[in-house]
Amino acid sequence: MNYPGTVHIYAPAIASLEERDWKAMTELFDREDSDEIEADILRSLLFMIPEPCWGDDPFDFLREYL
């Protein structure tokens, strides 16, 4: 959202990617088994329980009963 008088400062790129960097990234992400890797990650994420937010009161739901 833009507000009047808001100043947006963006940092310039530190360095552009070299040809060898593009090659390495292409090899890293252009894999035949990427679908299997994604499915494995999704299966693993199903077993993880999100950590509670430290700012939330875990007994807040009891307030209406107290």
Secondary structure, 3 states (H helix, E strand, C coil): CCCCCCCCCCCCCCCCCCHHHHHHHHHHHCCCCHHHHHHHHHHHHHCCCCCCCCCCCCCHHHHHHC
